[in-house]
Amino acid sequence: IDDIINQIKGGRFTLKHTE
């Protein structure tokens, strides 16, 4: 899934995990 890689690259994955 490229979506996860894209989110991690965008820094949204960390934000979602932090919140």
Backbone as XML, in Angstrom:
<?xml version="1.0"?>
<chain id="A" units="angstrom">
  <residue number="1" name="ILE">
    <atom name="N" x="0.848" y="-1.207" z="0.000"/>
    <atom name="CA" x="0.000" y="0.000" z="0.000"/>
    <atom name="C" x="0.880" y="1.252" z="0.000"/>
  </residue>
  <residue number="2" name="ASP">
    <atom name="N" x="0.764" y="2.056" z="-1.036"/>
    <atom name="CA" x="1.557" y="3.297" z="-1.128"/>
    <atom name="C" x="0.936" y="4.397" z="-0.275"/>
  </residue>
  <residue number="3" name="ASP">
    <atom name="N" x="-0.300" y="4.207" z="0.125"/>
    <atom name="CA" x="-0.984" y="5.224" z="0.933"/>
    <atom name="C" x="-0.269" y="5.415" z="2.268"/>
  </residue>
  <residue number="4" name="ILE">
    <atom name="N" x="0.130" y="4.306" z="2.881"/>
    <atom name="CA" x="0.804" y="4.391" z="4.187"/>
    <atom name="C" x="2.139" y="5.113" z="4.026"/>
  </residue>
  <residue number="5" name="ILE">
    <atom name="N" x="2.885" y="4.749" z="2.982"/>
    <atom name="CA" x="4.189" y="5.387" z="2.753"/>
    <atom name="C" x="3.998" y="6.879" z="2.492"/>
  </residue>
  <residue number="6" name="ASN">
    <atom name="N" x="2.976" y="7.205" z="1.747"/>
    <atom name="CA" x="2.699" y="8.614" z="1.432"/>
    <atom name="C" x="2.330" y="9.383" z="2.691"/>
  </residue>
  <residue number="7" name="GLN">
    <atom name="N" x="1.558" y="8.753" z="3.554"/>
    <atom name="CA" x="1.147" y="9.427" z="4.789"/>
    <atom name="C" x="2.348" y="9.633" z="5.709"/>
  </residue>
  <residue number="8" name="ILE">
    <atom name="N" x="3.214" y="8.629" z="5.788"/>
    <atom name="CA" x="4.406" y="8.745" z="6.639"/>
    <atom name="C" x="5.309" y="9.842" z="6.085"/>
  </residue>
  <residue number="9" name="LYS">
    <atom name="N" x="5.429" y="9.894" z="4.767"/>
    <atom name="CA" x="6.282" y="10.919" z="4.129"/>
    <atom name="C" x="5.690" y="12.301" z="4.375"/>
  </residue>
  <residue number="10" name="GLY">
    <atom name="N" x="4.370" y="12.390" z="4.390"/>
    <atom name="CA" x="3.705" y="13.682" z="4.585"/>
    <atom name="C" x="3.679" y="14.060" z="6.061"/>
  </residue>
  <residue number="11" name="GLY">
    <atom name="N" x="3.908" y="13.099" z="6.944"/>
    <atom name="CA" x="3.906" y="13.410" z="8.370"/>
    <atom name="C" x="2.505" y="13.335" z="8.949"/>
  </residue>
  <residue number="12" name="ARG">
    <atom name="N" x="1.573" y="12.834" z="8.181"/>
    <atom name="CA" x="0.190" y="12.755" z="8.685"/>
    <atom name="C" x="0.020" y="11.496" z="9.522"/>
  </residue>
  <residue number="13" name="PHE">
    <atom name="N" x="0.774" y="10.474" z="9.189"/>
    <atom name="CA" x="0.679" y="9.212" z="9.917"/>
    <atom name="C" x="1.082" y="9.437" z="11.375"/>
  </residue>
  <residue number="14" name="THR">
    <atom name="N" x="2.122" y="10.228" z="11.578"/>
    <atom name="CA" x="2.591" y="10.501" z="12.941"/>
    <atom name="C" x="1.549" y="11.338" z="13.679"/>
  </residue>
  <residue number="15" name="LEU">
    <atom name="N" x="0.953" y="12.278" z="12.986"/>
    <atom name="CA" x="-0.034" y="13.149" z="13.621"/>
    <atom name="C" x="-1.260" y="12.324" z="14.033"/>
  </residue>
  <residue number="16" name="LYS">
    <atom name="N" x="-1.662" y="11.433" z="13.161"/>
    <atom name="CA" x="-2.833" y="10.608" z="13.457"/>
    <atom name="C" x="-2.535" y="9.665" z="14.615"/>
  </residue>
  <residue number="17" name="HIS">
    <atom name="N" x="-1.317" y="9.183" z="14.667"/>
    <atom name="CA" x="-0.948" y="8.256" z="15.735"/>
    <atom name="C" x="-0.759" y="9.003" z="17.058"/>
  </residue>
  <residue number="18" name="THR">
    <atom name="N" x="-0.337" y="10.251" z="16.952"/>
    <atom name="CA" x="-0.108" y="11.041" z="18.179"/>
    <atom name="C" x="-1.443" y="11.449" z="18.788"/>
  </residue>
  <residue number="19" name="GLU">
    <atom name="N" x="-2.385" y="11.786" z="17.932"/>
    <atom name="CA" x="-3.693" y="12.215" z="18.431"/>
    <atom name="C" x="-4.530" y="10.980" z="18.728"/>
  </residue>
</chain>
